[in-house]
Amino acid sequence: MYLGLDLGTSSLKGVLIDDDQRFLAEASAPLTVARLHSGWSEQNPADWLAATETVMTALAAQQNLGAVRGIGLSGHMHGATPLDSSDDVLRPCMLWNDTRSHVEAAGFDGDPQWRAITGNIVFPGFTAPKVEWVRTHEPEVFEKIRKVLLPKDYLRLWLTGEAVSEMSDAAGTSWLDTGNRDWSDALLSASGLKRDHMPRLVEGSAVSGQLRDTLADRWGVPRGVVVAGGAGDNAAAAVGMGVVNPGQAFLSLGTSGVLFAASAAYQPDAPTAVHTFCHALPDTWHQMGVILACTDALNWYAGLVGADASSLTGDLGALQPPSETLFLPYLGGERTPHNDASARGAFLGLGHATDRAAGARAVLEGVSFAFRDSFDALRRSGTQIDHIVAVGGGSRSEYWLNILATVLDMPIDVPQSGDFGGAFGAARLGQMAALGAGVELANPPATDRTITPQTAFKDAFAARHAQYRAAYSALKEAL
């Protein structure tokens, strides 16, 4: 058996698969986010460890774990977890959607070497500007830093005692030479850091360490079980969905939204605000457009109107033409294609007829238009997209999937157990590490259903998307 752990923003998920990659058990534990100020987003790493204990206990209750041979890790990217010389956490982890370091990010991005080496804009959500913010605003913390780990890699440190990262997650720090798949000494120096501050690098399908005996004994796992390098959440989901070859892509409808396309070569195009990162498998890369509020926007609206998100989307019925109300989902800034940390959301076109359902439709449509922006940006950068798979919690909404297929004008496949894409991909990477295997284990999972574009509404949604783009431009000038 092979175990995958996916450290998400809102929960930690675990899945157990057998040699044939059939699901044997799954469990999750909730996590919360602290937002002390506008643009701030933090978690306590101790909560990740407690959630792992909860998930492992639940899995062990469902299935004897004595046959586990490999463990893979996946996690939300870009988080800055600073440790001292005793591996104690110095401050809460600033998460991927924390934009407080926009000044530091702009300063780094103004130096051409950052884009030249990493292949990407230095976004406020990336790790390097966060640590630079600490250097500026919390110098007493910065002076104590001996290691900076990404979230899943802090979990790995607890699991194995090894400070290790892998290429897909490291590419989102702004410290990686993405083409050469190695830390950049020049960029670390520009951050007041050295290579010693970074974890050792391995490929996602390689062995990074072994599970500590005390944890193996506690959970009933054999001693000596290997832990794979794993992947950032999006690359792990891609491995889980079999998105490993050019032309293949997936939509991740999670807290954030991602349009991810696999690539066989390193082909950066930083000005488009498209991310160009290493993939989780050797000698492969990927490009992706990122929107910061996907299901996060729907959950925000659900809280605003005193409902739960599933009932809001489940009551919408068949697809309708675009709502008269327009929603911009920039609740905490935006990445692709705007790279605008100060952008904020808006409802436009409110009227007496705007009820709770109309607002829900507007939110789903607004996020879908943001995906279209990313789709267009990837296409302009030369990325080939022939096939799309949908994963994440939002893929449970049939109405939302119908909007997306129509807005993107492309069929969307929904796999079985799509909500566990990242954890499943992590389990596959654990299997690869245990067996010394590779891409041959990353076949597409069985498709549950295919959502096709509704051509009757195609022109109406295209026109509404144009209005959406114009609204962002107008509000940016006005505000």
For each residue, the residues with C-beta under 8 A, 3 or more apart:
1: 16 17 18 19 24 63 65 67 68 69
2: 16 17 18 68 69 70 71 72 427 428 430 431 434
3: 14 15 16 59 65 68 70 71 72 221 427 430
4: 14 15 16 17 71 72 73 74 236 420 422 423 424 425 426 427 428 429 430
5: 12 13 14 52 55 71 72 73 74 155 423 426
6: 12 13 14 73 74 75 233 236 420 422 423 426
7: 12 48 51 73 74 75 76 151 152 155 233
8: 11 12 13 31 75 76 233 254 255 422
9: 31 33 43 76 95 96 97 254 255 256
10: 30 31 33 255
11: 8 28 29 30 31 51
12: 5 6 7 8 28 29 31 48 51 52 54 55
13: 5 6 8 26 27 28 55 420 422 423
14: 3 4 5 6 26 27 28 52 55 56 58 59 423
15: 3 4 23 25 26 417 420 423 424 427
16: 1 2 3 4 23 24 25 26 59 62 63 65 68 427
17: 1 2 4 21 22 23 24 424 427 428 431
18: 1 2 21 22 24
19: 1 431
20:
21: 17 18 424 427 428 431 441 445
22: 17 18
23: 15 16 17 26 417 420 424
24: 1 16 17 18 62 63
25: 15 16 59 62 63
26: 13 14 15 16 23 59 417 420 423
27: 13 14 54 55 58 59 62
28: 11 12 13 14 55
29: 11 12 50 51 52 54 55 58
30: 10 11 51
31: 8 9 10 11 12 43 47 48 51
32: 43 47
33: 9 10 41 42 43 95
34: 40 41 42 43 44 92
35: 40 41 42
36: 40 42
37: 40 100
38:
39: 98 99 100 102 332 333 341
40: 34 35 36 37 94 98 100
41: 33 34 35 94 95 96 97 98 332
42: 33 34 35 36 92 93 94 95 98
43: 9 31 32 33 34 47 48 79 92 93 95 151
44: 34 47 89 92 93
45: 48 49 81 89 92 93 151 154
46: 49 50 89
47: 31 32 43 44 50 51
48: 7 12 31 43 45 51 52 151 154 155
49: 45 46 52 53 155 158
50: 29 46 47 53 54
51: 7 11 12 29 30 31 47 48 54 55
52: 5 12 14 29 48 49 55 56 155 158 159
53: 49 50 56 57
54: 12 27 29 50 51 57 58
55: 5 12 13 14 27 28 29 51 52 58 59
56: 14 52 53 59 60 219
57: 53 54 60 61 219
58: 14 27 29 54 55 61 62
59: 3 14 16 25 26 27 55 56 62 63 65
60: 56 57 63 64 65 219 220
61: 57 58
62: 16 24 25 27 58 59
63: 1 16 24 25 59 60
64: 60 67 220
65: 1 3 16 59 60 68 219 220 221
66: 220 221 222
67: 1 64
68: 1 2 3 16 65 71 221 222 225
69: 1 2 222 225 226 431 434
70: 2 3 225 226 227 228 430 431 432 433 434 435
71: 2 3 4 5 68 159 211 225 226 227 228 430
72: 2 3 4 5 227 228 230 231 236 425 426 427 428 429 430 431 433
73: 4 5 6 7 152 153 155 156 159 227 228 230 231 426
74: 4 5 6 7 152 230 231 232 233 236 237 422 423 425 426
75: 6 7 8 79 150 151 152 153 155 169 230 232 233
76: 7 8 9 79 95 96 151 152 232 233
77: 96 150 151 169 172 232 233 234
78: 95 96 125 126 127 130 150 172 173
79: 43 75 76 93 94 95 96 127 150 151
80: 93 94 127 130 131 134 148
81: 45 89 93 148 149 150 151 153 154
82: 89 90 91 131 134 141 142 144 145 147 148
83: 87 88 89 90 145 146 147 148 149 154
84: 87 88 90 144 145 146
85: 144 146
86:
87: 83 84 147 157 163
88: 83 84
89: 44 45 46 81 82 83 92 93 154
90: 82 83 84 141 144 145
91: 82 134 138 141
92: 34 42 43 44 45 89
93: 42 43 44 45 79 80 81 89 151 154
94: 40 41 42 79 80 98 100 101 130 133
95: 9 33 41 42 43 76 78 79 98 151
96: 9 41 76 77 78 79 125 256
97: 9 41 125 255 256 292 296 332
98: 39 40 41 42 94 95 101 124 125 130
99: 39 102 124 125 332 333 341
100: 37 39 40 94 124 130 133
101: 94 98 104 105 124 129 130 132 133
102: 39 99 105 106 124 129 333 341 342
103: 106 107
104: 101 107 108 124 129 130 132 133 136
105: 101 102 108 109 122 123 124 126 129 341
106: 102 103 109 110 122
107: 103 104 110 111 129 132
108: 104 105 111 114 122 128 129 132 174 190
109: 105 106 114 115 121 122
110: 106 107
111: 107 108 114 190
112: 115 116
113: 116 117 186 187 190
114: 108 109 111 117 118 122 174 187 190
115: 109 112 118 119 120 121 122 268 270
116: 112 113
117: 113 114 177 178 184 186 187
118: 114 115 122 171 174 175 176 177 178 184 187
119: 115 178 179 266 268 270 276
120: 115 123 126 171 174 178 268 270 275 276 277
121: 109 115 270 271 273 339
122: 105 106 108 109 114 115 118 126 128 129 174
123: 105 120 126 129 335 339
124: 98 99 100 101 102 104 105 129 333 341
125: 78 96 97 98 99 292 335
126: 78 105 120 122 123 129 130 172 173 174
127: 78 79 80 130 131 148 150 172 173 174 175
128: 108 122 131 132 173 174 175 187 191
129: 101 102 104 105 107 108 122 123 124 126 132 133 174
130: 78 80 94 98 100 101 104 126 127 133 134
131: 80 82 127 128 134 135 142 145 148 191 193
132: 101 104 107 108 128 129 135 136 191 192
133: 94 100 101 104 129 130 136 137 138
134: 80 82 91 130 131 137 138 141 142 145
135: 131 132 138 139 142 191 192
136: 104 132 133 139
137: 133 134
138: 91 133 134 135 141 142
139: 135 136 142 143
140: 143 144
141: 82 90 91 134 138 144 145
142: 82 131 134 135 138 139 145 192
143: 139 140
144: 82 84 85 90 140 141
145: 82 83 84 90 131 134 141 142 148 193 197
146: 83 84 85 196 197
147: 82 83 87 163 197 198 199
148: 80 81 82 83 127 131 145 193 197 198
149: 81 83 153 154 157 163 165 199
150: 75 77 78 79 81 127 153 154 165 169 170 172 173 232
151: 7 43 45 48 75 76 77 79 81 93 95 154 155
152: 7 73 74 75 76 155 156 169 230 232
153: 73 75 81 149 150 156 157 163 164 165 169 199
154: 45 48 81 83 89 93 149 150 151 157 158
155: 5 7 48 49 52 73 75 151 152 158 159
156: 73 152 153 159 160 162 164 208 209 227 230
157: 87 149 153 154 160 161 162 163
158: 49 52 154 155
159: 52 71 73 155 156 209 211 212 215 227
160: 156 157 164 208 209 210 211 212 227
161: 157 209 212
162: 156 157 200 208 209
163: 87 147 149 153 157 199 200
164: 153 156 160 199 200 201 202 208 209 229
165: 149 150 153 169 170 198 199 200 201 202 229
166: 169 170 201 202 203 204 206 208 229 230 231 280
167: 170 171 176 181 201 203 204 229 278 279 280
168: 171 172 204 231 232 234 235 236 277 278 279 280 286
169: 75 77 150 152 153 165 166 172 173 230 231 232 235
170: 150 165 166 167 173 175 176 183 201 278
171: 118 120 167 168 176 178 232 277 278
172: 77 78 126 127 150 168 169 232 275 277
173: 78 126 127 128 150 169 170 176
174: 108 114 118 120 122 126 127 128 129 187
175: 118 127 128 170 183 184 187 188 191 193 198
176: 118 167 170 171 173 181 182 183 184 278
177: 117 118 180 181 182 183 184
178: 117 118 119 120 171 181 266 268 276 277 278 285
179: 119 266 268
180: 177
181: 167 176 177 178 201 278
182: 176 177 201
183: 170 175 176 177 188 195 198 201
184: 117 118 175 176 177 187 188
185: 188 189 194 195
186: 113 117 189 190
187: 113 114 117 118 128 174 175 184 190 191
188: 175 183 184 185 191 193 194 195 197 198
189: 185 186 192 193 194
190: 108 111 113 114 186 187
191: 128 131 132 135 175 187 188
192: 132 135 142 189
193: 131 145 148 175 188 189 197 198
194: 185 188 189 197
195: 183 185 188 198
196: 146
197: 145 146 147 148 188 193 194
198: 147 148 165 175 183 188 193 195 201
199: 147 149 153 163 164 165
200: 162 163 164 165
201: 164 165 166 167 170 181 182 183 198
202: 164 165 166 206 207 208 229
203: 166 167 206 229 280 281 282
204: 166 167 168 228 229 230 231 235 236 239 279 280 281 429
205: 228 229 280 281 282 429 432 433 437 438
206: 166 202 203 228 229 433
207: 202 210 226 227 228 229 433
208: 156 160 162 164 166 202 227 228 229 230 433
209: 156 159 160 161 162 164 226 227
210: 160 207 224 225 226 227
211: 71 159 160 215 216 221 223 224 225 226 227
212: 159 160 161 215 216
213: 216 217 223
214: 217 218
215: 159 211 212 218 219 221
216: 211 212 213 219 221 222 223 224 225
217: 213 214 220 223
218: 214 215
219: 56 57 60 65 215 216
220: 60 64 65 66 217
221: 3 65 66 68 211 215 216 225
222: 66 68 69 216 225
223: 211 213 216 217
224: 210 211 216
225: 68 69 70 71 210 211 216 221 222 434
226: 69 70 71 207 209 210 211 430 433 434
227: 70 71 72 73 156 159 160 207 208 209 210 211 230 430 433
228: 70 71 72 73 204 205 206 207 208 426 429 430 432 433 434
229: 164 165 166 167 202 203 204 205 206 207 208 280 429 433
230: 72 73 74 75 152 156 166 169 204 208 227 236 280 426 429 430
231: 72 73 74 166 168 169 204 234 235 236 238 239 280 425 426 429
232: 74 75 76 77 150 152 168 169 171 172 235 236 277 280
233: 6 7 8 74 75 76 77 236 237 252 254 422
234: 77 168 231 237 238 252 258 260 286 288 422
235: 168 169 204 231 232 238 239 260 277 278 279 280 286 425
236: 4 6 72 74 168 204 230 231 232 233 239 240 280 421 422 423 425 426 429
237: 74 233 234 240 241 243 250 252 260 391 392 421 422 425
238: 231 234 235 241 243 244 250 260 262 279 280 286 425
239: 204 231 235 236 242 243 244 280 281 425 426 428 429 442
240: 236 237 391 420 421 422 423 424 425 426 427 428 442 445
241: 237 238 250 389 391 415 421 425 444 445
242: 239 248 389 442 443 444 445
243: 237 238 239 248 249 250 260 261 262 389 444
244: 238 239 248 262 279 281 284 439 442
245: 248 262 264
246: 262 263 264 384
247: 261 262 384 385 386 387
248: 242 243 244 245 261 262 386 387 389
249: 243 259 260 261 262 385 386 387 388 389
250: 237 238 241 243 258 259 260 388 389 390 391 421
251: 257 258 259 260 371 388 389 390 391 392 395 404 412
252: 233 234 237 256 257 258 259 260 294 391 392 421
253: 257 294 295 390 391 392 393 394 395 400
254: 8 9 233 257 258 294 295 392 393 394
255: 8 9 10 97 293 294 295 296
256: 9 96 97 252 290 291 292 293 294 296
257: 251 252 253 254 290 291 292 293 294 367 370 371 374 394
258: 234 250 251 252 254 288 289 290 291
259: 249 250 251 252 288 289 371 374 375 378
260: 234 235 237 238 243 249 250 251 252 286 287 288
261: 243 247 248 249 286 287 288 378 383 384 385
262: 238 243 244 245 246 247 248 249 279 284 286
263: 246 266 267 279 284 285 286 287 383
264: 245 246 284 285
265: 285
266: 119 178 179 263 276 285
267: 263 276 285 287 381 382
268: 115 119 120 178 179 276
269: 272 274 276 287 381 382
270: 115 119 120 121 273 274 276
271: 121
272: 269 336 337 377 378 380 381
273: 121 270 289 335 336 337 338 339 377
274: 269 270 287 288 289 336 337 374 377 378 381 383
275: 120 172 287 288 289 290 335 336
276: 119 120 178 266 267 268 269 270 285 286 287
277: 120 168 171 172 178 232 235 285 286 287 288
278: 167 168 170 171 176 178 181 235 284 285 286
279: 167 168 204 235 238 244 262 263 284 285 286
280: 166 167 168 203 204 205 229 230 231 232 235 236 238 239 284 425 429
281: 203 204 205 239 244 284 438 439 442
282: 203 205 438
283:
284: 244 262 263 264 278 279 280 281
285: 178 263 264 265 266 267 276 277 278 279
286: 168 234 235 238 260 261 262 263 276 277 278 279
287: 260 261 263 267 269 274 275 276 277 378 381 383
288: 234 258 259 260 261 274 275 277 336 374 378
289: 258 259 273 274 275 335 336 337 371 373 374 375 377 378
290: 256 257 258 275 335 336 374
291: 256 257 258 294 329 334 335 336 367 370 371 373 374
292: 97 125 256 257 296 330 331 332 333 334 335
293: 255 256 257 296 297 300 329 330 331 332 345 367
294: 252 253 254 255 256 257 291 297 298 329 367 392 394
295: 253 254 255 298 299 309 392 393 394
296: 97 255 256 292 293 299 300 331
297: 293 294 300 301 327 329 331 345 363 366 367
298: 294 295 301 302 309 312 313 360 363 364 367 394
299: 295 296 302 303 309
300: 293 296 297 303 304 331
301: 297 298 304 305 312 359 360 363
302: 298 299 305 307 308 309 312
303: 299 300 306
304: 300 301
305: 301 302 312 356 359
306: 303
307: 302 311 312 356
308: 302 311 312
309: 295 298 299 302 312 313
310: 313 314 396 397
311: 307 308 314 315
312: 298 301 302 305 307 308 309 315 316 356 357 360
313: 298 309 310 316 360 364 397 399 400
314: 310 311 397
315: 311 312 357
316: 312 313 320 357 360 361 399
317: 320 399
318:
319: 399 402 403 406 454 457
320: 316 317 323 361 457
321: 457 460 461
322: 365 457 460 461 464
323: 320 326 358 361 362 365
324: 349 351 353 354 358
325: 347 348 349 350 351 354 358 359 361 362
326: 323 347 348 349 362 365 366 464 467 468 471
327: 297 345 346 347 348 359 362 363 365 366 367
328: 343 345 346 348 366 468 471 472 475
329: 291 293 294 297 345 363 366 367 370
330: 292 293 333 334 338 340 343 344 345 346 472
331: 292 293 296 297 300 344 345
332: 39 41 97 99 292 293
333: 39 99 102 124 292 330 340 341 342 343 344
334: 291 292 330 338 339 340 343 370
335: 123 125 273 275 289 290 291 292 338 339
336: 272 273 274 275 288 289 290 291 339 373 374 377
337: 272 273 274 289 373 374 376 377
338: 273 330 334 335 343 472
339: 121 123 273 334 335 336
340: 330 333 334 343 476
341: 39 99 102 105 124 333
342: 102 333
343: 328 330 333 334 338 340 472 476
344: 330 331 333 479
345: 293 297 327 328 329 330 331
346: 327 328 330 471 475
347: 325 326 327 350 359 362
348: 325 326 327 328 471
349: 324 325 326 354
350: 325 347 354
351: 324 325 354
352:
353: 324 358
354: 324 325 349 350 351 358 359
355: 358 359
356: 305 307 312 359 360
357: 312 315 316 360 361
358: 323 324 325 353 354 355 361 362
359: 301 305 325 327 347 354 355 356 362 363
360: 298 301 312 313 316 356 357 363 364
361: 316 320 323 325 357 358 364 365 399
362: 323 325 326 327 347 358 359 365 366
363: 297 298 301 327 329 359 360 366 367
364: 298 313 360 361 367 368 397 399 400 403
365: 322 323 326 327 361 362 368 369 403 407 461 464
366: 297 326 327 328 329 362 363 369 370 468
367: 257 291 293 294 297 298 327 329 363 364 370 371 400
368: 364 365 371 372 400 403 404 407
369: 365 366 372 373 407 464 465 468 469
370: 257 291 329 334 366 367 373 374
371: 251 257 259 289 291 367 368 374 375 404 407 408
372: 368 369 375 376 407 408 465
373: 289 291 336 337 369 370 376 377 469
374: 257 259 274 288 289 290 291 336 337 370 371 377 378
375: 259 289 371 372 378 379 385 408
376: 337 372 373 379 380
377: 272 273 274 289 336 337 373 374 380 381
378: 259 261 272 274 287 288 289 374 375 381 383 385
379: 375 376 382 383 385
380: 272 376 377
381: 267 269 272 274 287 377 378
382: 267 269 379
383: 261 263 274 287 378 379
384: 246 247 261
385: 247 249 261 375 378 379 388 410
386: 247 248 249
387: 247 248 249 413
388: 249 250 251 385 408 410 411 412 413
389: 241 242 243 248 249 250 251 412 413 414 415 418 444
390: 250 251 253 394 395 401 404 412 413 414 418 451
391: 237 240 241 250 251 252 253 395 415 418 419 421
392: 237 251 252 253 254 294 295 395 418 419 421
393: 253 254 295 396 419
394: 253 254 257 294 295 298 390 397 400
395: 251 253 390 391 392 400 401 414 418 419
396: 310 393 419
397: 310 313 314 364 394 400 401
398: 401 402 451
399: 313 316 317 319 361 364 402 403
400: 253 313 364 367 368 394 395 397 403 404
401: 390 395 397 398 404 405 412 414 451
402: 319 398 399 405 406 451 454
403: 319 364 365 368 399 400 406 407 461
404: 251 368 371 390 400 401 407 408 412 451
405: 401 402 408 409 410 411 412 451 452 453 454
406: 319 402 403 409 453 454 455 457 458 461
407: 365 368 369 371 372 403 404 461 462 465
408: 371 372 375 388 404 405 412 453
409: 405 406 453 458
410: 385 388 405 453
411: 388 405 450 451 452 453
412: 251 388 389 390 401 404 405 408 450 451
413: 387 388 389 390 447 449 450 451
414: 389 390 395 401 418 447 448 449 450 451
415: 241 389 391 418 421 444 445 446 447 448
416: 445 446 447 448
417: 15 23 26 420 424 445
418: 389 390 391 392 395 414 415 421 448
419: 391 392 393 395 396
420: 4 6 13 15 23 26 240 417 423 424
421: 236 237 240 241 250 252 391 392 415 418 424 425
422: 4 6 8 13 74 233 234 236 237 240 425 426
423: 4 5 6 13 14 15 26 74 236 240 420 426 427
424: 4 15 17 21 23 240 417 420 421 427 428 445
425: 4 72 74 231 235 236 237 238 239 240 241 280 421 422 428 429
426: 4 5 6 72 73 74 228 230 231 236 239 240 422 423 429 430
427: 2 3 4 15 16 17 21 72 240 423 424 430 431
428: 2 4 17 21 72 239 240 424 425 431 432 441 442
429: 4 72 204 205 228 229 230 231 236 239 280 425 426 432 433
430: 2 3 4 70 71 72 226 227 228 230 426 427 433 434
431: 2 17 19 21 69 70 72 427 428 434 435 437 441
432: 70 205 228 428 429 435 436 437 438 441
433: 70 72 205 206 207 208 226 227 228 229 429 430 436
434: 2 69 70 225 226 228 430 431
435: 70 431 432 441
436: 432 433
437: 205 431 432 440 441
438: 205 281 282 432 441
439: 244 281 442
440: 437 443
441: 21 428 431 432 435 437 438
442: 239 240 242 244 281 428 439
443: 242 440
444: 241 242 243 389 415 447
445: 21 240 241 242 415 416 417 424
446: 415 416
447: 413 414 415 416 444 450
448: 414 415 416 418
449: 413 414
450: 411 412 413 414 447
451: 390 398 401 402 404 405 411 412 413 414
452: 405 411
453: 405 406 408 409 410 411 458
454: 319 402 405 406 457 458
455: 406 458
456:
457: 319 320 321 322 406 454 460 461
458: 406 409 453 454 455 461 462
459: 462 463
460: 321 322 457 463 464
461: 321 322 365 403 406 407 457 458 464 465
462: 407 458 459 465 466
463: 459 460 466 467
464: 322 326 365 369 460 461 467 468
465: 369 372 407 461 462 468 469
466: 462 463 469 470
467: 326 463 464 470 471
468: 326 328 366 369 464 465 471 472
469: 369 373 465 466 472 473
470: 466 467 473 474
471: 326 328 346 348 467 468 474 475
472: 328 330 338 343 468 469 475 476
473: 469 470 476 477
474: 470 471 477 478
475: 328 346 471 472 478 479
476: 340 343 472 473 479
477: 473 474
478: 474 475
479: 344 475 476
